[in-house]
Structures are given as C-alpha cells and as structure tokens.
Amino acid sequence: MFVSSIDMLTRTFYAHLEFKISQAFAKEKDLSLRHLWCDGVTNPENEVNFNIDYIKKYSKIELKSWFGKTGQEVYRLILKFGKISRDKIIIGEEIIDCIPDIENDWIFLDSENRLLEITLN
C-alpha cells in the first residue's frame, strides 16, 4: 500500500516539532540564541519533492517554518530522516517519537540564509 509522506507529517507532528525546537533554543548554552522560537511548521508551498519516493532516495524533505525572535520570520526547514524515522515513515508509521530530546545536537541554524536543519532519529 502506498502511503504519502504528507499523510504521516500531520499537524500533530508539526506541533510537537515546533514545541521541541522552541524548547531546544530556550535551553541553548549560547545565551544569544535563547530568544529564538518556532511559531509554526507547515508543508512547503511547492510539494513536487514531498513524497515517499523522494524520502527513500534523499532521506530528507523541505518544509516551511516560522522562526526567529518574533517567531514570524519564514525559514526553510530541512527535515532529515535518520534510519528509524525513515523506516517508519516509509511503512506509514507515526514519527513523533523520532524527534530527539532537546539535549541532543539535532538542530542546525543558518540565520543568514534563514535555514533550519532538523535531524530526526
């Protein structure tokens, strides 16, 4: 049975991801980053590469996020799938439990290019 990645990346998943991103920055060792937070994650406007075949080949997809000091700056969010999350999403399983603990090194921020890279377990 074919399951679209869009089906597995639900609003609930996005809400959990948004919360964990904000938590991670609130506890950041670098005090200059503690004021940054995420106010939303959504599907990209262009969903051409937003499917299971793309995830199988590249183990990532691009999303849209609202992030920054106000949480209202639009950032590209590259969601990278680790082995566990990739396997789960391919077979249609929920991946909320693949969002790492906030203490782990799972977020890369490039403020200049308005880019967040998130690596799931």
C-alpha positions as a printed NumPy array, in Angstrom:
array([[ 0.   ,  0.   ,  0.   ],
       [ 1.329,  3.46 , -0.892],
       [ 1.269,  5.978,  1.932],
       [ 2.035,  9.586,  1.13 ],
       [ 4.56 , 11.316,  3.387],
       [ 2.026, 14.127,  3.599],
       [-0.301, 11.705,  5.4  ],
       [ 2.328, 10.943,  8.054],
       [ 3.501, 14.518,  8.603],
       [ 0.382, 15.645, 10.423],
       [-0.472, 18.845, 12.239],
       [ 0.146, 16.918, 15.449],
       [ 3.672, 16.026, 14.311],
       [ 4.318, 19.622, 13.284],
       [ 3.049, 20.912, 16.654],
       [ 5.381, 18.543, 18.513],
       [ 8.305, 19.548, 16.288],
       [ 7.583, 23.259, 16.763],
       [ 7.437, 22.82 , 20.549],
       [10.688, 20.817, 20.689],
       [12.516, 23.366, 18.504],
       [11.407, 26.197, 20.805],
       [12.375, 24.174, 23.902],
       [15.819, 23.439, 22.475],
       [16.552, 27.117, 21.813],
       [15.189, 28.161, 25.231],
       [17.793, 25.882, 26.833],
       [20.606, 26.772, 24.419],
       [24.035, 27.283, 26.047],
       [24.63 , 30.285, 23.785],
       [22.547, 32.966, 25.519],
       [22.195, 34.969, 22.285],
       [20.076, 32.131, 20.834],
       [17.701, 31.686, 23.767],
       [15.281, 34.333, 22.498],
       [14.62 , 32.419, 19.24 ],
       [11.49 , 30.311, 18.92 ],
       [ 9.335, 28.498, 16.391],
       [ 5.716, 29.506, 15.861],
       [ 4.782, 27.015, 13.18 ],
       [ 5.787, 24.335, 10.69 ],
       [ 3.842, 23.539,  7.517],
       [ 4.123, 21.684,  4.262],
       [ 6.145, 23.538,  1.62 ],
       [ 4.359, 25.637, -0.965],
       [ 5.942, 23.529, -3.72 ],
       [ 5.157, 19.887, -2.939],
       [ 6.848, 18.408, -6.026],
       [ 9.5  , 16.578, -3.957],
       [ 7.198, 15.976, -0.996],
       [ 6.612, 12.236, -1.312],
       [ 7.82 ,  8.821, -0.161],
       [ 9.995,  8.226, -3.231],
       [11.912, 11.44 , -2.541],
       [12.357, 10.453,  1.126],
       [13.569,  6.982,  0.112],
       [16.161,  8.493, -2.22 ],
       [17.36 , 11.515, -0.212],
       [16.234, 10.85 ,  3.414],
       [15.033, 14.443,  3.72 ],
       [12.314, 16.869,  2.711],
       [11.918, 20.635,  2.808],
       [ 9.234, 22.279,  4.934],
       [ 8.298, 25.848,  5.768],
       [ 8.683, 27.249,  9.29 ],
       [ 8.058, 30.461, 11.161],
       [11.036, 31.101, 13.396],
       [13.209, 33.816, 14.924],
       [12.956, 36.487, 17.618],
       [ 9.267, 37.044, 16.906],
       [ 8.571, 33.56 , 15.561],
       [ 7.233, 35.18 , 12.39 ],
       [10.216, 35.092, 10.038],
       [ 9.823, 32.496,  7.275],
       [12.613, 29.906,  7.307],
       [13.253, 26.885,  5.126],
       [13.25 , 23.811,  7.326],
       [15.116, 20.788,  6.023],
       [13.798, 17.728,  7.843],
       [16.404, 14.959,  7.697],
       [15.305, 11.412,  8.421],
       [17.569,  9.133, 10.431],
       [17.288,  5.38 ,  9.935],
       [14.459,  4.916, 12.454],
       [12.281,  7.791, 11.212],
       [12.959,  6.965,  7.557],
       [11.942,  3.336,  8.02 ],
       [ 8.828,  4.33 ,  9.973],
       [ 7.579,  6.94 ,  7.523],
       [ 8.129,  4.63 ,  4.547],
       [ 5.837,  1.997,  6.09 ],
       [ 3.302,  4.59 ,  7.231],
       [ 4.03 ,  4.723, 10.95 ],
       [ 3.882,  7.833, 13.143],
       [ 7.259,  9.523, 13.722],
       [ 6.588, 11.881, 16.649],
       [ 8.731,  9.654, 18.864],
       [11.642, 10.19 , 16.448],
       [12.011, 13.85 , 17.417],
       [15.19 , 13.873, 19.547],
       [15.436, 15.008, 23.141],
       [16.23 , 18.702, 23.377],
       [19.639, 17.999, 24.901],
       [20.869, 16.299, 21.721],
       [22.641, 18.038, 18.847],
       [19.852, 17.758, 16.249],
       [19.283, 21.337, 15.059],
       [21.462, 23.353, 12.704],
       [20.677, 27.064, 12.329],
       [21.83 , 29.319,  9.486],
       [20.24 , 32.683, 10.33 ],
       [21.835, 34.465,  7.388],
       [20.103, 32.146,  4.894],
       [17.005, 31.626,  7.052],
       [17.532, 27.891,  7.239],
       [16.874, 25.303,  9.943],
       [18.052, 21.732,  9.521],
       [16.447, 19.199, 11.826],
       [17.706, 15.621, 12.079],
       [15.261, 13.037, 13.387],
       [16.286,  9.737, 14.969]])
